[in-house]
Amino acid sequence: MEPENRNGQEGNEALPTDDTPTDWFNMGCSLATTGKPVEAERALKIAINEQEEYPIAWAILSAVLLSQGRETDAEKAGKMALGQCKDLKMTWPKLRSIMFAHAIQKGEDWKSPRRVRFEISNTTEWGITLTKLSESSNEKLDKIGAIQEETSDPTIIVDHDEGIADEEVTLKVMEETPTLQEVSIDDSRSAEVWFSLGRDHLNAKEFDKAEVAYMRGLTLNPENGDALLRVGSLLMRRNAYDKAEDSLVLAVKYIPENPEAWFQLGICLQESERWVESVDALKMAKDLNPQNPEVWVKLGEADFFRSLYQEAASSFLRALRINPDHIYAMFYLGRCMEYRGNENHALRIYNKLLNINPKDPEILEELAKSFHRLGSTNDAQRAKSLAAYHRKSKL
């Protein structure tokens, strides 16, 4: 997520006139060339969140991060740019060396932030690299340069460093009124507008839009634990577990008293079959809310998939004390009994589960297999028929 502002700046920049990836990208470039890396990073991340296949934006973001000494983050962004641009036949170390040699310019003194040079050139390595990236992104460098050239506004500054033949265009961002709502450009207030919009989209089950809104809010207020939790959950919906984990780790940092944050982190770790690691997070969730049966089920699964059937059975029993008709707790408890050789007990549990009439075809199909193994042919056929019926009803 967003780092602290290393330059001690407020981060209160204007919003672009139009809310498109290109406009956010242009703003990010302008901010980067004027030595405002934090604000530039925010704008570029918004552009990328809206349009992930955006190699030139990834490259400029990489240069911005590199100018701040954030090597790991810069490498990730740089590799995204290289992976999305087929015309660039180079490795990350090569791109990094080009950025240090041509893209990053030191400030006038040690207190001044570094700037990122944005070149319109076919003669330097950085200019050639940007040209190929812009073509892959369907962006034209001359159009971006024209933004600065076509206006006579005195706030626009064109710098020509000694010994540098190529143009470096810098733009001082003018104060504008936000387009989302009539609010002042204040990080906390503006962030809350995006978070509110995210909640609205979430309630309407517009998950993609909710994710974008929350991410935009987090660029302004990166320490909002609830937003980090929501983003983590939304990322898990589309199986982006690595990114989800990053978000949820921050969520539990900022809202450690929230059992849902720990619970979601535990689930995320289990999706990668990191059963042992998930236990610590799930135990935190359990300690904060011991009456949540889902936490006990997930704790049981962590032991079950490590073949610790006795310990798993204890957790599934705790879940069933809270919710006696919990389908998954009952199914896995039966499995624990079966795998420990207590087939009669397992059969009783499976019959009770079948009488509850579960509607999950996968559970019913597994039940049919279990009944077959235990010699209960009639129950196996009944479970198989129900599985077929519910699977068909979902089509």
C-alpha positions as CSV (number, residue, x, y, z in Angstrom):
1,M,0.0,0.0,0.0
2,E,0.9,3.6,0.0
3,P,4.1,4.5,1.9
4,E,4.5,7.5,4.1
5,N,5.4,10.7,2.3
6,R,9.2,10.7,2.6
7,N,9.4,14.3,1.5
8,G,7.2,15.6,4.2
9,Q,4.6,16.9,1.8
10,E,0.9,17.2,2.4
11,G,0.0,15.3,-0.7
12,N,-3.0,17.5,-1.5
13,E,-3.0,17.5,-5.3
14,A,-5.7,18.4,-7.7
15,L,-7.8,15.8,-9.6
16,P,-7.7,15.6,-13.4
17,T,-10.6,17.1,-15.3
18,D,-11.6,13.8,-16.7
19,D,-11.6,10.6,-14.7
20,T,-9.9,8.3,-17.2
21,P,-6.7,6.2,-17.0
22,T,-5.0,8.5,-19.5
23,D,-5.8,11.6,-17.5
24,W,-4.5,10.1,-14.3
25,F,-1.4,8.9,-16.1
26,N,-0.8,12.4,-17.5
27,M,-1.1,13.8,-14.1
28,G,1.2,11.2,-12.7
29,C,3.9,12.1,-15.3
30,S,3.5,15.8,-14.6
31,L,3.9,15.3,-10.9
32,A,6.9,13.1,-11.3
33,T,8.7,15.6,-13.5
34,T,8.1,18.3,-10.8
35,G,9.6,16.3,-8.0
36,K,6.4,15.2,-6.3
37,P,6.9,11.4,-6.1
38,V,4.2,10.6,-3.6
39,E,1.5,12.4,-5.5
40,A,2.8,11.0,-8.8
41,E,2.6,7.4,-7.3
42,R,-0.9,8.0,-6.3
43,A,-2.1,9.2,-9.7
44,L,-0.2,6.4,-11.6
45,K,-1.6,3.7,-9.3
46,I,-5.2,5.0,-10.0
47,A,-4.4,4.8,-13.8
48,I,-3.1,1.2,-13.4
49,N,-6.0,0.2,-11.1
50,E,-8.4,1.2,-13.9
51,Q,-6.3,-0.2,-16.7
52,E,-3.9,-2.9,-15.6
53,E,-2.4,-3.5,-19.1
54,Y,-0.6,-0.1,-19.1
55,P,3.1,-0.7,-19.7
56,I,4.2,2.9,-19.9
57,A,2.4,3.7,-16.6
58,W,4.1,0.8,-14.9
59,A,7.5,2.0,-16.2
60,I,7.0,5.6,-15.0
61,L,5.7,4.3,-11.7
62,S,8.9,2.1,-11.5
63,A,11.1,5.1,-12.1
64,V,9.2,7.1,-9.4
65,L,9.7,4.3,-6.9
66,L,13.3,3.9,-7.9
67,S,13.9,7.7,-7.4
68,Q,12.8,7.2,-3.8
69,G,15.1,4.2,-3.2
70,R,12.3,1.7,-3.1
71,E,14.1,-1.0,-5.0
72,T,11.7,-4.0,-4.4
73,D,8.6,-2.0,-5.4
74,A,10.4,-0.5,-8.3
75,E,11.4,-4.0,-9.6
76,K,7.9,-5.3,-9.4
77,A,6.5,-2.3,-11.4
78,G,9.4,-2.5,-13.9
79,K,8.8,-6.2,-14.5
80,M,5.1,-5.5,-15.1
81,A,6.1,-3.0,-17.8
82,L,8.5,-5.3,-19.4
83,G,6.0,-8.2,-19.3
84,Q,3.4,-6.1,-21.0
85,C,5.6,-4.7,-23.8
86,K,6.7,-7.4,-26.3
87,D,8.9,-5.0,-28.2
88,L,11.2,-4.4,-25.2
89,K,13.8,-7.2,-25.2
90,M,15.5,-6.4,-22.0
91,T,15.8,-7.6,-18.4
92,W,14.9,-5.6,-15.3
93,P,18.6,-4.8,-14.4
94,K,19.0,-3.3,-17.9
95,L,15.9,-1.2,-17.5
96,R,17.0,-0.1,-14.0
97,S,20.4,1.0,-15.3
98,I,18.7,3.1,-18.1
99,M,16.4,4.7,-15.5
100,F,19.4,5.7,-13.3
101,A,21.4,6.9,-16.2
102,H,18.7,8.9,-18.1
103,A,15.3,9.0,-16.3
104,I,16.1,10.1,-12.7
105,Q,17.4,13.6,-12.1
106,K,18.7,14.8,-8.8
107,G,17.4,17.9,-7.1
108,E,19.3,21.1,-6.8
109,D,20.4,20.2,-3.3
110,W,20.2,17.2,-1.0
111,K,16.8,18.4,0.4
112,S,15.2,18.6,-3.0
113,P,13.4,15.4,-4.2
114,R,14.5,13.7,-7.4
115,R,12.5,14.2,-10.5
116,V,11.7,11.7,-13.3
117,R,12.7,12.8,-16.8
118,F,10.0,12.3,-19.4
119,E,11.7,12.3,-22.8
120,I,10.3,12.7,-26.3
121,S,13.3,11.3,-28.2
122,N,14.4,8.5,-30.5
123,T,18.1,8.9,-29.8
124,T,18.5,8.1,-26.1
125,E,17.9,4.7,-24.4
126,W,15.2,6.2,-22.1
127,G,13.5,8.0,-25.0
128,I,13.5,4.8,-27.2
129,T,12.2,2.7,-24.2
130,L,9.4,5.2,-23.6
131,T,8.5,5.2,-27.2
132,K,8.1,1.5,-27.3
133,L,6.2,1.5,-24.0
134,S,3.8,4.2,-25.3
135,E,3.1,2.3,-28.5
136,S,2.2,-0.8,-26.4
137,S,0.0,1.3,-24.2
138,N,-1.7,3.1,-27.2
139,E,-0.4,6.4,-25.8
140,K,1.4,8.9,-28.0
141,L,4.4,10.7,-26.5
142,D,3.9,13.7,-28.8
143,K,0.3,14.1,-27.5
144,I,1.5,14.1,-23.9
145,G,4.2,16.6,-24.8
146,A,1.6,18.8,-26.5
147,I,-0.3,19.2,-23.3
148,Q,2.5,21.4,-22.1
149,E,3.4,23.0,-25.5
150,E,-0.1,24.1,-26.5
151,T,-0.8,26.3,-23.5
152,S,0.6,29.7,-22.7
153,D,-0.2,29.4,-19.0
154,P,2.8,30.8,-16.9
155,T,2.5,27.9,-14.5
156,I,4.1,25.7,-17.1
157,I,7.8,25.4,-17.0
158,V,10.1,23.9,-19.6
159,D,13.5,22.8,-18.2
160,H,16.6,22.2,-20.4
161,D,19.4,20.9,-18.3
162,E,23.0,21.6,-19.4
163,G,24.4,18.8,-21.6
164,I,20.9,17.4,-22.3
165,A,19.6,17.8,-25.8
166,D,16.3,16.2,-25.3
167,E,13.3,18.0,-23.9
168,E,12.2,17.6,-20.3
169,V,8.8,19.0,-19.8
170,T,7.5,19.8,-16.4
171,L,4.1,20.9,-15.4
172,K,2.9,22.6,-12.2
173,V,-0.5,21.1,-11.5
174,M,-3.2,23.7,-11.2
175,E,-5.7,23.6,-8.4
176,E,-9.0,22.2,-9.7
177,T,-12.3,21.3,-8.1
178,P,-12.8,17.5,-7.6
179,T,-15.1,15.9,-10.1
180,L,-16.5,13.2,-7.8
181,Q,-18.2,15.5,-5.3
182,E,-17.9,19.1,-4.2
183,V,-15.3,18.5,-1.4
184,S,-12.1,20.2,-0.6
185,I,-8.8,18.5,-1.6
186,D,-8.1,17.1,1.8
187,D,-6.8,13.6,2.1
188,S,-9.0,12.3,4.8
189,R,-12.2,13.9,3.4
190,S,-11.5,12.9,-0.2
191,A,-10.6,9.4,0.9
192,E,-13.9,9.0,2.7
193,V,-15.8,10.0,-0.4
194,W,-14.1,7.1,-2.3
195,F,-14.7,4.7,0.7
196,S,-18.4,5.7,0.8
197,L,-18.6,5.1,-3.0
198,G,-16.9,1.7,-2.5
199,R,-19.5,0.7,0.2
200,D,-22.3,1.7,-2.2
201,H,-20.9,-0.5,-5.0
202,L,-20.3,-3.3,-2.5
203,N,-23.9,-3.2,-1.3
204,A,-25.0,-3.3,-5.0
205,K,-22.7,-6.3,-5.6
206,E,-20.7,-4.2,-8.1
207,F,-17.5,-5.7,-7.0
208,D,-15.1,-4.4,-9.7
209,K,-16.3,-0.9,-9.1
210,A,-16.1,-1.3,-5.4
211,E,-12.5,-2.4,-5.6
212,V,-11.5,0.6,-7.8
213,A,-13.2,3.0,-5.4
214,Y,-11.6,1.5,-2.3
215,M,-8.2,1.5,-4.0
216,R,-8.5,5.2,-4.9
217,G,-9.4,6.0,-1.3
218,L,-6.4,4.1,-0.1
219,T,-4.1,6.1,-2.3
220,L,-5.2,9.1,-0.1
221,N,-5.5,7.3,3.2
222,P,-3.4,4.1,3.1
223,E,-3.9,3.3,6.8
224,N,-7.7,2.8,6.7
225,G,-8.0,-0.7,8.0
226,D,-11.6,-1.3,7.1
227,A,-10.9,-0.3,3.4
228,L,-7.8,-2.6,3.4
229,L,-10.0,-5.4,4.7
230,R,-12.6,-4.8,2.0
231,V,-10.0,-4.7,-0.8
232,G,-8.4,-7.9,0.5
233,S,-11.8,-9.7,0.4
234,L,-12.5,-8.3,-3.1
235,L,-9.2,-9.5,-4.3
236,M,-9.9,-13.0,-3.0
237,R,-13.1,-13.0,-5.0
238,R,-11.0,-12.9,-8.2
239,N,-8.3,-15.3,-6.8
240,A,-5.6,-12.6,-6.5
241,Y,-4.4,-14.1,-3.3
242,D,-0.9,-12.6,-3.2
243,K,-2.3,-9.1,-3.5
244,A,-5.1,-10.0,-1.1
245,E,-2.6,-11.1,1.5
246,D,-0.7,-7.8,1.2
247,S,-3.9,-5.9,1.9
248,L,-5.0,-8.1,4.7
249,V,-1.6,-8.1,6.5
250,L,-2.0,-4.3,6.6
251,A,-5.6,-4.5,7.7
252,V,-4.7,-6.5,10.8
253,K,-1.9,-4.1,11.5
254,Y,-4.3,-1.1,11.5
255,I,-7.4,-2.8,13.0
256,P,-5.9,-5.6,15.2
257,E,-9.1,-5.7,17.3
258,N,-11.3,-6.6,14.3
259,P,-11.9,-10.4,14.2
260,E,-13.1,-10.3,10.6
261,A,-9.7,-9.0,9.4
262,W,-7.9,-11.9,11.1
263,F,-10.4,-14.4,9.8
264,Q,-10.1,-13.2,6.2
265,L,-6.3,-13.3,6.5
266,G,-6.6,-16.9,7.7
267,I,-8.8,-17.8,4.8
268,C,-6.4,-16.2,2.3
269,L,-3.5,-18.2,3.6
270,Q,-5.5,-21.4,3.4
271,E,-6.3,-20.7,-0.3
272,S,-2.5,-21.1,-0.8
273,E,-2.6,-24.2,1.3
274,R,-0.4,-22.5,4.0
275,W,-2.3,-24.3,6.7
276,V,0.2,-23.8,9.5
277,E,0.5,-20.0,8.9
278,S,-3.3,-19.7,8.8
279,V,-3.7,-21.1,12.3
280,D,-2.1,-18.1,14.0
281,A,-4.5,-15.7,12.2
282,L,-7.5,-17.8,12.8
283,K,-6.7,-18.2,16.5
284,M,-6.6,-14.4,16.8
285,A,-10.0,-14.3,15.1
286,K,-11.2,-17.0,17.5
287,D,-10.0,-15.2,20.6
288,L,-11.7,-12.0,19.5
289,N,-15.0,-13.7,18.6
290,P,-15.2,-17.3,19.9
291,Q,-18.9,-17.6,19.0
292,N,-18.2,-17.5,15.2
293,P,-18.7,-21.1,14.0
294,E,-16.9,-20.3,10.7
295,V,-13.7,-19.6,12.5
296,W,-13.9,-23.0,14.2
297,V,-14.6,-24.7,10.9
298,K,-11.5,-23.1,9.3
299,L,-9.4,-24.0,12.3
300,G,-10.6,-27.6,11.8
301,E,-9.8,-27.5,8.2
302,A,-6.2,-26.4,9.0
303,D,-5.8,-29.5,11.1
304,F,-7.8,-31.8,8.8
305,F,-5.6,-31.1,5.7
306,R,-2.5,-31.8,7.8
307,S,-4.0,-35.2,8.8
308,L,-4.5,-34.1,12.4
309,Y,-7.9,-35.7,12.6
310,Q,-8.4,-35.7,16.4
311,E,-7.6,-32.0,16.7
312,A,-9.7,-31.2,13.7
313,A,-12.7,-33.1,15.1
314,S,-12.5,-31.0,18.3
315,S,-12.8,-27.8,16.2
316,F,-15.7,-29.1,14.1
317,L,-17.5,-30.1,17.3
318,R,-17.1,-26.6,18.7
319,A,-18.6,-25.2,15.5
320,L,-21.5,-27.6,15.8
321,R,-22.2,-26.6,19.4
322,I,-22.7,-23.0,18.1
323,N,-24.6,-24.1,14.9
324,P,-25.8,-27.7,15.1
325,D,-26.8,-27.8,11.4
326,H,-23.5,-26.5,10.0
327,I,-23.1,-28.4,6.7
328,Y,-19.3,-28.3,6.4
329,A,-18.6,-28.8,10.1
330,M,-20.8,-31.9,10.0
331,F,-19.3,-33.3,6.8
332,Y,-15.7,-32.8,7.9
333,L,-16.4,-34.3,11.3
334,G,-17.8,-37.4,9.6
335,R,-14.6,-37.5,7.5
336,C,-12.5,-37.3,10.7
337,M,-14.4,-40.2,12.2
338,E,-14.1,-42.2,9.0
339,Y,-10.4,-41.6,8.7
340,R,-9.8,-42.5,12.3
341,G,-11.5,-45.9,11.7
342,N,-14.8,-45.0,13.6
343,E,-17.0,-46.0,10.6
344,N,-20.2,-46.4,12.5
345,H,-19.9,-42.9,14.0
346,A,-19.1,-41.5,10.6
347,L,-22.2,-43.2,9.1
348,R,-24.4,-41.7,11.7
349,I,-23.0,-38.2,11.0
350,Y,-23.4,-38.7,7.2
351,N,-27.0,-39.8,7.6
352,K,-27.8,-36.8,9.8
353,L,-26.2,-34.5,7.2
354,L,-28.2,-36.1,4.4
355,N,-31.5,-35.6,6.3
356,I,-30.7,-31.9,6.7
357,N,-31.0,-31.9,2.8
358,P,-27.8,-29.9,1.8
359,K,-28.0,-28.2,-1.5
360,D,-24.3,-28.2,-2.3
361,P,-23.8,-30.7,-5.2
362,E,-20.1,-31.2,-4.3
363,I,-20.9,-32.1,-0.7
364,L,-23.6,-34.4,-1.9
365,E,-21.3,-36.1,-4.4
366,E,-18.7,-36.6,-1.7
367,L,-21.4,-38.0,0.6
368,A,-22.4,-40.5,-2.1
369,K,-18.8,-41.7,-2.3
370,S,-18.6,-42.0,1.5
371,F,-21.8,-44.0,1.7
372,H,-20.5,-46.3,-1.0
373,R,-17.2,-46.9,0.9
374,L,-19.2,-47.6,4.1
375,G,-21.6,-50.0,2.3
376,S,-24.7,-47.9,2.5
377,T,-25.9,-48.3,-1.1
378,N,-29.4,-46.8,-0.8
379,D,-28.1,-43.6,0.9
380,A,-25.4,-43.4,-1.7
381,Q,-27.9,-43.4,-4.5
382,R,-30.1,-40.8,-2.7
383,A,-27.1,-38.5,-2.2
384,K,-26.1,-38.9,-5.9
385,S,-29.6,-38.1,-7.1
386,L,-29.8,-35.0,-4.9
387,A,-26.4,-33.9,-6.2
388,A,-27.6,-34.2,-9.8
389,Y,-30.8,-32.4,-9.1
390,H,-29.1,-29.4,-7.4
391,R,-26.4,-29.2,-10.0
392,K,-29.0,-29.0,-12.7
393,S,-31.0,-26.4,-10.8
394,K,-27.9,-24.1,-10.8
395,L,-27.6,-24.1,-14.6
